[in-house]
Amino acid sequence: MPAITADTLTLPRVSGPAPTDAERPVRSVTTGPRGYEGEGFPVVRAFAGVNARDLDPFVHMDQMGEVEYQPGEPRGTDWHPHRGFETVTYMIDGRFAHQDSYGGGGLIADGATQWMTAGSGILHIETPPAELVDSGGLFHGIQLWVNLPKKDKFADPRYQAIEGGQVTLLASDDGGALVRVIAGEIDGRGGPGATYTPITLAHATIEPGARLNVPWNRDFNALVYVLSGRGTVGAAGNPIQQGQLAVLGAGDRITVAAAGTQESHRPAMEVLLLGGKPIREPVFQYGPFVMNSKSELIQAVEDFQAGKFGTVPPDALMPHRPLN
């Protein structure tokens, strides 16, 4: 799991708690079911079974992989529409190619993030590049859907390419955890992602036996998702492991600790820390459309069918479909 690595001893340390700071308690821990997306790549549905009010402003999250593909096996999605939210694709291992109907696109690889604001409507595709299809290899990433408030639902589509080296790097106070801030801020240090909805998104690697304690915006909700490994979350030390999501209650700080021993092929605990300012507006979702009313969903389908989301470019990427 390479993403971006660094010597934590040389990085700024996250500040410790103030006397008045309160730890966020664990309200629930859920296990995401496994399924398949797009042309058949495996995912963990990280938010399954969690109340939508606890997730707001997030709508959906898949952990893609972790899977070691044989030559010819890698798969992605076909061209498809979105409206009313932002998609965030973070690649931890492997490579994904992106292209959209507004000219955005590129290769997302090893620690890079593509942040696509669908807004008023866009077509896009995400698929393994030809060389990965030919060679096979490790594929592991996250796709997160961030809702847009009503006032921004019809914003112009936008594409951001965030390379792994652009993220903000921090270390835990004990030096045993590396934190990559992709968007929002932790302890006053901001990540490069530009968002309509105020959020924080970070990926932390916590070495066996180490503990990460970070300040968290009191106005945000707080979620911890375990990408790999096992440990505990919250001041009470609730057990948590790969594929599980913790929903935290109100407070000022988040604590995650890695177990002293991890599996041999998972040398550290890997977690996503995410949260945002709840939008608290009605959410009506139909597949790739996230709107505020049923009538807006109907309009989205009609606009898509009428070709108002742009067109697939003539040099378009196309999905890999195994011959069998």
C-alpha positions as CSV (number, residue, x, y, z in Angstrom):
1,M,0.0,0.0,0.0
2,P,2.4,2.8,-1.2
3,A,0.2,5.9,-1.6
4,I,2.7,8.6,-0.5
5,T,5.2,7.7,2.2
6,A,7.5,9.9,4.3
7,D,9.8,9.9,7.3
8,T,7.4,10.9,10.1
9,L,10.3,12.1,12.2
10,T,10.8,15.0,9.8
11,L,7.2,16.1,9.5
12,P,5.1,18.6,11.6
13,R,3.5,16.9,14.5
14,V,-0.2,17.1,15.3
15,S,-0.8,19.1,18.4
16,G,-2.0,17.5,21.6
17,P,-5.4,18.1,23.2
18,A,-6.3,21.2,25.1
19,P,-7.7,20.8,28.7
20,T,-11.2,21.5,27.5
21,D,-11.1,19.2,24.4
22,A,-13.6,16.3,24.4
23,E,-13.0,13.0,22.7
24,R,-15.6,12.0,20.1
25,P,-17.3,8.8,21.3
26,V,-18.1,5.9,19.0
27,R,-21.8,5.7,18.2
28,S,-21.7,2.7,15.8
29,V,-19.3,0.3,14.0
30,T,-20.7,-1.4,10.8
31,T,-19.1,-3.9,8.4
32,G,-19.5,-3.1,4.7
33,P,-20.8,-5.9,2.5
34,R,-18.8,-6.9,-0.6
35,G,-20.2,-6.5,-4.2
36,Y,-19.2,-5.5,-7.7
37,E,-19.3,-2.3,-9.6
38,G,-19.0,-1.1,-13.2
39,E,-17.8,-3.9,-15.5
40,G,-17.3,-6.2,-12.5
41,F,-14.5,-4.9,-10.2
42,P,-14.9,-5.9,-6.5
43,V,-15.9,-3.3,-3.9
44,V,-16.8,-2.9,-0.3
45,R,-19.9,-0.8,0.2
46,A,-18.5,1.2,3.1
47,F,-21.7,3.1,4.0
48,A,-24.1,0.2,3.8
49,G,-26.5,0.1,6.8
50,V,-25.6,3.6,8.1
51,N,-28.2,6.2,8.7
52,A,-28.0,8.9,6.0
53,R,-28.1,11.7,8.6
54,D,-24.9,10.3,10.1
55,L,-23.2,10.4,6.7
56,D,-24.4,13.8,5.5
57,P,-22.7,15.5,3.5
58,F,-21.5,12.2,2.1
59,V,-23.8,10.0,0.0
60,H,-21.8,6.9,-1.0
61,M,-18.3,5.3,-0.6
62,D,-16.8,2.2,-2.2
63,Q,-13.4,0.7,-1.3
64,M,-12.3,-0.6,-4.7
65,G,-10.2,-3.8,-4.4
66,E,-7.8,-4.5,-2.8
67,V,-7.3,-7.1,-5.5
68,E,-4.3,-8.6,-7.4
69,Y,-5.4,-8.8,-11.0
70,Q,-4.0,-11.4,-13.4
71,P,-3.2,-10.2,-17.0
72,G,-6.4,-9.4,-18.9
73,E,-8.5,-9.2,-15.7
74,P,-8.6,-5.5,-14.7
75,R,-12.0,-3.8,-15.2
76,G,-13.5,-0.4,-14.8
77,T,-16.7,1.4,-15.7
78,D,-18.4,2.3,-19.0
79,W,-19.4,5.9,-19.8
80,H,-22.1,7.0,-17.5
81,P,-23.7,10.3,-16.2
82,H,-23.7,12.2,-12.9
83,R,-25.5,15.2,-11.6
84,G,-25.8,17.0,-8.3
85,F,-22.7,15.9,-6.4
86,E,-18.9,15.4,-6.6
87,T,-17.0,12.2,-7.1
88,V,-13.7,11.7,-5.4
89,T,-11.5,8.9,-6.7
90,Y,-8.3,8.2,-4.6
91,M,-5.9,5.5,-5.9
92,I,-3.8,3.9,-3.2
93,D,-2.3,1.1,-5.4
94,G,-2.5,0.7,-9.2
95,R,-3.7,3.0,-11.9
96,F,-7.1,4.3,-13.2
97,A,-7.6,6.4,-16.3
98,H,-10.4,9.0,-16.3
99,Q,-12.0,11.0,-19.1
100,D,-15.1,13.2,-19.1
101,S,-17.4,15.0,-21.5
102,Y,-16.0,18.5,-20.4
103,G,-12.4,17.8,-21.3
104,G,-11.2,16.6,-17.9
105,G,-9.1,13.5,-17.5
106,G,-5.8,11.8,-16.9
107,L,-4.2,9.0,-15.1
108,I,-4.8,8.5,-11.4
109,A,-2.0,6.5,-9.8
110,D,-0.4,5.6,-6.5
111,G,-1.6,8.3,-4.1
112,A,-3.3,10.6,-6.6
113,T,-6.9,11.8,-6.4
114,Q,-9.2,13.0,-9.1
115,W,-12.0,15.3,-7.9
116,M,-14.9,15.7,-10.3
117,T,-17.7,18.1,-9.7
118,A,-20.6,16.7,-11.7
119,G,-22.8,19.7,-10.9
120,S,-25.3,20.4,-13.6
121,G,-24.4,17.2,-15.4
122,I,-21.4,15.3,-16.9
123,L,-20.5,12.0,-18.6
124,H,-17.4,10.2,-17.6
125,I,-15.5,6.9,-17.6
126,E,-13.0,5.4,-15.2
127,T,-11.1,2.4,-16.6
128,P,-7.7,0.6,-16.1
129,P,-5.2,1.8,-18.7
130,A,-4.2,-0.7,-21.4
131,E,-0.8,-1.4,-19.9
132,L,-2.4,-2.5,-16.6
133,V,-4.9,-4.7,-18.4
134,D,-2.0,-6.3,-20.2
135,S,0.2,-6.8,-17.2
136,G,-2.3,-7.2,-14.3
137,G,-1.3,-6.0,-10.9
138,L,-2.5,-4.6,-7.6
139,F,-5.6,-2.4,-7.7
140,H,-6.8,-0.6,-4.6
141,G,-8.6,2.7,-4.2
142,I,-11.6,4.6,-2.9
143,Q,-14.5,6.4,-4.6
144,L,-16.4,8.8,-2.4
145,W,-19.5,10.8,-3.4
146,V,-19.8,14.2,-1.7
147,N,-23.3,15.9,-1.9
148,L,-23.8,19.4,-3.1
149,P,-26.2,21.8,-1.5
150,K,-29.2,23.0,-3.5
151,K,-27.5,26.3,-4.3
152,D,-24.6,24.4,-6.0
153,K,-26.5,21.5,-7.6
154,F,-26.2,23.1,-11.1
155,A,-22.6,24.4,-10.7
156,D,-20.5,24.1,-13.9
157,P,-18.7,20.7,-14.0
158,R,-15.1,20.9,-12.8
159,Y,-12.2,18.5,-12.7
160,Q,-9.2,18.6,-10.3
161,A,-6.2,16.4,-10.6
162,I,-4.4,16.1,-7.2
163,E,-1.1,14.3,-7.5
164,G,0.1,12.3,-4.5
165,G,3.0,14.7,-3.9
166,Q,0.6,17.6,-3.4
167,V,-1.1,16.3,-0.3
168,T,-0.2,17.8,3.1
169,L,1.8,15.4,5.3
170,L,1.6,15.4,9.1
171,A,2.8,13.0,11.8
172,S,1.1,11.9,15.0
173,D,2.5,13.3,18.3
174,D,4.3,10.0,18.9
175,G,5.7,9.9,15.3
176,G,4.0,6.5,14.8
177,A,1.4,7.6,12.3
178,L,1.6,9.4,8.9
179,V,-1.4,11.5,7.9
180,R,-2.1,12.6,4.3
181,V,-4.5,15.5,4.2
182,I,-6.2,15.5,0.8
183,A,-9.0,18.0,1.4
184,G,-10.0,20.3,4.3
185,E,-7.7,20.7,7.2
186,I,-6.3,19.0,10.3
187,D,-4.7,21.0,13.0
188,G,-4.8,24.1,10.8
189,R,-2.9,22.5,7.9
190,G,-5.0,22.3,4.8
191,G,-5.0,19.8,1.9
192,P,-5.1,20.7,-1.8
193,G,-8.6,19.6,-2.7
194,A,-11.1,22.5,-3.5
195,T,-14.6,21.6,-2.3
196,Y,-18.0,23.2,-2.5
197,T,-19.2,21.5,0.7
198,P,-16.8,22.0,3.7
199,I,-15.2,18.6,4.4
200,T,-12.0,17.0,5.6
201,L,-10.6,13.9,4.0
202,A,-7.4,12.3,5.1
203,H,-5.6,8.9,4.8
204,A,-3.5,7.8,7.8
205,T,-1.0,5.0,8.2
206,I,-0.7,3.9,11.8
207,E,2.2,1.6,12.7
208,P,1.6,-1.4,15.1
209,G,1.1,-0.2,18.6
210,A,1.0,3.5,17.6
211,R,-1.9,5.9,18.4
212,L,-3.3,8.8,16.3
213,N,-5.2,11.6,18.1
214,V,-6.2,14.5,15.9
215,P,-8.3,17.6,16.4
216,W,-11.6,17.7,14.4
217,N,-14.0,20.5,13.5
218,R,-16.9,20.5,16.0
219,D,-19.3,21.5,13.2
220,F,-18.4,18.4,11.1
221,N,-19.6,14.9,11.5
222,A,-16.8,12.3,11.9
223,L,-16.3,8.9,10.3
224,V,-13.4,6.5,10.5
225,Y,-13.1,3.7,7.8
226,V,-10.5,1.0,8.1
227,L,-8.8,0.2,4.7
228,S,-6.5,-2.4,6.1
229,G,-5.4,-3.9,9.4
230,R,-7.0,-3.7,12.8
231,G,-7.0,-1.7,16.0
232,T,-9.3,0.5,18.1
233,V,-11.2,3.7,17.7
234,G,-12.4,6.2,20.3
235,A,-11.2,6.9,23.8
236,A,-13.0,3.7,25.0
237,G,-11.0,1.6,22.6
238,N,-13.8,0.1,20.5
239,P,-12.3,-2.7,18.3
240,I,-12.4,-2.0,14.5
241,Q,-10.8,-3.8,11.5
242,Q,-10.6,-3.8,7.8
243,G,-13.9,-3.0,6.0
244,Q,-15.5,-1.5,9.0
245,L,-16.8,2.1,9.5
246,A,-17.1,3.9,12.8
247,V,-19.6,6.8,13.2
248,L,-18.4,9.1,16.0
249,G,-20.5,11.5,18.1
250,A,-19.9,15.1,19.0
251,G,-16.5,16.3,20.3
252,D,-13.2,17.9,19.5
253,R,-10.8,15.0,18.7
254,I,-10.6,11.6,17.0
255,T,-8.5,8.8,18.4
256,V,-7.5,5.7,16.4
257,A,-4.9,3.2,17.6
258,A,-3.3,0.2,15.8
259,A,-3.1,-3.2,17.3
260,G,0.4,-4.2,18.4
261,T,0.5,-7.0,15.9
262,Q,-0.9,-6.9,12.3
263,E,-1.1,-9.6,9.7
264,S,2.2,-10.2,7.9
265,H,0.9,-8.9,4.5
266,R,-0.6,-5.8,6.2
267,P,2.2,-4.3,8.2
268,A,0.3,-1.2,9.4
269,M,-3.2,-0.1,10.0
270,E,-4.6,2.1,7.2
271,V,-7.6,4.3,7.8
272,L,-9.6,7.1,6.2
273,L,-10.7,10.0,8.4
274,L,-13.6,11.9,6.8
275,G,-16.2,14.3,7.9
276,G,-18.0,17.5,6.8
277,K,-20.6,20.1,7.6
278,P,-24.0,18.5,7.2
279,I,-26.1,20.0,4.5
280,R,-29.5,19.0,6.1
281,E,-31.5,19.2,2.9
282,P,-33.7,16.5,1.3
283,V,-31.8,13.9,-0.6
284,F,-33.4,12.1,-3.5
285,Q,-31.1,9.6,-5.3
286,Y,-31.6,7.6,-8.4
287,G,-28.5,5.8,-9.5
288,P,-25.9,8.5,-10.6
289,F,-28.2,11.4,-9.8
290,V,-28.4,13.0,-6.4
291,M,-31.0,15.8,-6.1
292,N,-33.4,17.5,-3.7
293,S,-36.7,16.3,-5.1
294,K,-38.3,13.6,-7.2
295,S,-39.2,16.1,-9.9
296,E,-35.5,17.0,-10.1
297,L,-34.6,13.4,-10.6
298,I,-37.1,13.1,-13.4
299,Q,-35.6,16.2,-15.0
300,A,-32.1,14.8,-14.6
301,V,-33.1,11.6,-16.5
302,E,-34.8,13.6,-19.2
303,D,-31.8,16.0,-19.6
304,F,-29.4,13.0,-19.8
305,Q,-31.6,11.3,-22.5
306,A,-31.7,14.6,-24.4
307,G,-27.9,14.8,-24.5
308,K,-27.6,17.8,-22.2
309,F,-24.7,16.3,-20.2
310,G,-22.2,16.7,-23.1
311,T,-21.1,14.1,-25.5
312,V,-18.6,11.2,-25.5
313,P,-15.5,12.6,-27.3
314,P,-14.4,11.0,-30.5
315,D,-11.1,9.8,-29.0
316,A,-12.9,8.3,-26.0
317,L,-11.5,5.7,-23.6
318,M,-13.5,2.5,-23.7
319,P,-13.9,-0.1,-20.9
320,H,-12.0,-3.3,-20.9
321,R,-14.3,-6.3,-21.3
322,P,-12.8,-9.8,-21.0
323,L,-13.4,-11.9,-24.0
324,N,-14.9,-14.7,-21.9
